[in-house]
Amino acid sequence: MAVTADDLDAALSSVVASLRPATDLDWFARAGSLEWDCWHTAEHIGDCLLSFAGQLVARPEKRFVRFMATADKDASPEQVLEFAEAGGRILAATVRTSGPDVRAYHPSGQADPEGFAAMGCVETLLHGDDIAQGLGLAIDPPRDVCTRVLARLFPEAAQELASVDPWAALRWSTGRIELPGRPRLREWHWRGAPLGE
C-alpha cells in the first residue's frame, strides 16, 4: 500500500487532464472555498511540490529549504498549470531517486520519500479540486491513489472510513466536505513521518 512516485504522476495527470481544457476560462475566479484565485492556487501547487523536492534533496532537519518558486506574473492559465505540473514531475523524479532511509523536515514529522509523495498527491488533488470548483468543473482522481494516500497520511481515518468512497474520505480528512454523521473538520493534520516512527 506504499505511495509512490507513480501515484503522484497519476494524481498530476488526472488533475492536468481535467483542467487543461479550461485554460480559456477566468482563472482569477475564486478557487473553491479558498481565499486564493485559481491562478494563484495553481502557482501554490507548483511552489509546494518544488519545495517538497528541495526537502528531499537538501534534507534539512529543522526547517524548510529557504526558497519560494513563483510563476511569471504574466503567465497565462495554461502556463501556470504547466508550472504546477512541472513542480509535481520534479518531485516525482526526486522521490524515485531518493533512498527509503532519506528523511527531511516537515512540520508534520520527519518525512521520507513516500511521505513527500503522499503529501504531493494531497496538494495536487485537493488544490486541483479547488481550481476545478472555481471554474465550474470537477475532477475525478484515481481512487486507488486516494486509498493509498489516506492509509499513509490519515491512517485512523482510512480505517474508520473504509466503506466510504476514498476521494470523499480524502476530502473529508482535509476539511473540504462533511460526510453523513461526520461534520466538516475545522482543524486537521496529516502524518508526514513514516507510520512506524
Number of C-alpha atoms within 10 A of each C-alpha: 10 14 24 22 25 15 22 28 19 16 26 26 18 18 24 20 13 18 22 13 10 17 16 10 13 14 23 16 15 20 25 20 12 13 10 17 19 28 25 21 24 28 23 24 26 30 22 22 28 25 21 29 27 20 27 24 18 13 19 16 15 12 12 17 19 8 10 11 15 14 20 11 9 8 13 15 23 17 17 27 26 19 24 26 23 18 25 31 21 17 30 26 15 22 26 16 13 16 12 11 8 16 24 26 22 21 14 13 18 21 28 25 31 24 30 32 31 29 24 30 26 23 20 28 26 21 21 30 24 26 31 21 18 22 21 12 13 16 19 13 21 16 15 13 24 26 19 20 29 26 21 24 27 21 16 13 15 22 11 10 18 14 9 12 12 22 20 17 25 27 20 20 24 19 16 18 15 15 13 6 6 9 11 16 14 8 8 10 12 19 19 25 23 16 13 4 7
